[in-house]
Amino acid sequence: MKDGGRLAAAIEVLTEIESRHRPAQVALKDWGNSHRFAGSGDRTAIGNLVFDALRNRASLAARMGSDVPRAITLATYAVTWQKGIEALSDALAQDRHAPEELTDQEVARLEESLDLDMSASDRADVPEWLWPEFVTAFNDSAVEEGRALATRAPVDLRTNTLKADREKVLKRLNHTGAVPAGISPEGIRIEAKPGLGRMPHVQAEEGYRKGWFELQDEASQLAAVLAQASPGEQVLDYCAGGGGKTLALAASMQNRGQLYAYDADRLRLAPIHERLQRAGVRNIQVRDPASTTLVDLESQMDLVFIDAPCTGTGVWRRRPDSKWRLTDKSLAARVEDQQHVLQNASMYVKPGGRLVYVTCSVLPRENQEQVKWFLGENKDFESRSVIDNWNKLLPSRPQPKYVSERGEILLTPASTGTDGFFVAMFERASP
């Protein structure tokens, strides 16, 4: 396919996403299944156009004076990908499968200076209704943080220290451009490629099949590091999902002690069994919510780790379509879910034990305000400083920019080069 046809396909997919409210990945997969002539390079280019258009939808729509799929797709190609108006005009003129050629109004819009009179939320590519939350979270850095959440995310890997070391993995992945992560001691990064760039399929690598590494964002790795699960401890991963952080905690424990993996949604737990086998983990019990309970674990855990259900505002780089589907009602529902999970999980912490609360959100309502709520409701728990753990476990790494008075930390793409992750820690008082 030529670029003109790819532009037409991206417009078609974006129209499907908008009109039928479908997840971007599903719409792209269905388009590929119904257009078998499109090669892998074509599908990559179309996917890149769709996701970049969604990442920057507000700022591109403000530039074009319209948020229809055609407008934001053409602007993505000419502006975000820096192809320019001439290359875009050629792509539209030289392919019979391309969209209609540029109108005079579209040309005028594309020629506008980058210093357009946009609202702050449009410049940041953040939904307007959510902008006050961003200002509360980031103050004068709100636009910068929003812009960073509208960029492409790298591929981050975590070395599985039960089977390999980072140098061994880096050597094997040398052909992919892999480099050591900036903060995580076991992290590896493959930087995002611009425009038509295609990322390597690391799950096809021999090292992945052998369990030498796992796909895991650096912020997620750091949350597991800061929880400080130690060999011999009793640990509960209360919202284990597919098991990414469970595996990281198991590696920290060096396969010693006992780690319980639980999730209220048994379907989310399904992938964990294959991952455990590949990673060589032997100290995990998976508790299926349909057939077992956690009653025997009450007040027994040295550490309870909560990767709480949240809005996912911190991972907009990876799921940009979710940015525009989020509503105040769904945010309120996540806040309620988080409080329910915090209360339920806390009963498994033994006196003197730790409760770690993590979200992949940057919103205060899901983060600092939940910490305040939990401490108000549970007088037998006290806040513990996460930044103190950072300084102890990562002494050579710069401190995060966003640290609360109690010592909770917020990681962000702009400040730490990671996804947006919040980490808080509590300790249950001894009798």
C-alpha angles and dihedrals in degrees: 000000000000122000092261091060091045090054090051090050092050090051089050092051093046090050089053091050092049100041098041099029092234127162111260095237092053093048091049093048092050091048090052092049091053095044103050092166090072111099126217091265090053093050091049092051093047091048091049091051092049096047095043090049089053094045092055100028098126097048093042092048090050090051094048097039088234138070097205115130094253093054098049093041094053090045091050091056097043101034112019093040090037093227091137133219096285094056090045092050090050092049091053095045099045101052124065089205092057126106119262117293121269119284121225089251092053091050091050091050093049091050092055118116117264087239092079120162094256128158116254092250091052092050089050093044090231123138108263095234090055096048096096089058090054092049090050091050100043110015109194091003094060096105092045091050092047091050091050090052087055094060128092116273124233124235107257124195132190118216110233100227091194088072111015146008127240096253091055092051093045091052092051092047096044092116091060096058092250117169134176114281116252098240115005110086092217097033128119126191136201107192120232116260121226130238113347092000117138122214120225118259097239094178088070091059120108091234091059093050090050092051097246093133144010132212106252133144114247093242090055089050091051092051089057092046092051092050085066099210104190133203111273097022128127107238133180121199096200099186098032098158110170091351106251096135091034089062091047091052091048091053090051088053091051090226090297124121123017128295121190119202116203137165129172088224107065092193090062089053094053098092093051097081095061091044093052091053094048092047095050094237115163106168101068129104113194110213110206108210091214096058108021141042134212096229092116090057098057111130090353105100126102088197133018113190119200120193090184127211107258146158093271093229088146093061099049089122088067099034106030095161090064088063092069096040094056116108135183088249093056090046090053090049091053091050089054091047091051093053091049092050093046092052094046096045094047092067090069095058113102121222106283090019128124134245116199118196118197133175133177088222133104096201119114092218089064096038127027093018091053090052090053091047093049094049090049092052098042115049092176090067127074130193117253124200115255091188089061088057089048092054091047099044100031103031096156095050122091114253117257116263095231113060123152125222088258092051102256113145135217119202119200140177092248098046104033105012091243137104115282108275132165122204127190131169134204134184125210112231119243116241 
